[in-house]
């Protein structure tokens, strides 16, 4: 570029009758100027390119630094969360995060299983951010975890509709694997000082004399559970007769008077549980505490009357 410019200048000066010396000097001077300008343009382009590259590197560094900062803040919030500290030494959340980051599924289907379990936990947390959580069917994990986590009291009901099965407790919940695991968890709760009470709400007086039901009550008393029963007259299904709580009653369990575990059952005797709910708003809990105390007082009075009758007969 500079050579071409200098040559063009020389030719023009010569054609204009310029002297050879001045023509040469002018050509060199103009060519030099053009060379310097071209160099400066090249340098500026390189500086701009370098500046752009540096800005991109700085932007990437800032993004990485921001991710690190958010990660540190998240880790700090996890380590100080109530869930992390709920079981001393367990580190459930940070342990899950660390293990999930390192986990390589042995197969795609197992990877999807893990993802689904984490999704279910996320849905539980989403529900607990409101005033209730619900799952379809019967949730094994909730009832066992709540029993193992109870610190003071478990106040439970057990109805013929929910737990009796098709043959008046001969093939119901308490004969199932989950029923046995639940009883074992309650025995452990009693061992650590939790007061466990259960009132069986029966739809027939004859169930009290059923050998399977008698054995169930004995097993529970042997586990340290205080057990009473009350009969709801007026039909084969709970709620088909009577007034007050008998008309609208549904199974529930109170854990530490803070959480109510409630189930919905199909319409037919022995039908499966259709949904499970965790209720923990204080209005609901207050109503459930009052309801349980009402049923318990009635069951205690019935037990005292039965005992008095047996003593009179003997």
Helices and strands as residue ranges (DSSP letters): H 2-15, H 20-79, H 82-86, H 92-102, H 108-128, E 132-136, H 140-149, E 153-159, H 160-163, G 173-175, H 177-191, E 195-202, G 205-209, H 211-222, E 226-231, H 245-248, E 252-255, E 259-265, E 273-279, H 282-313
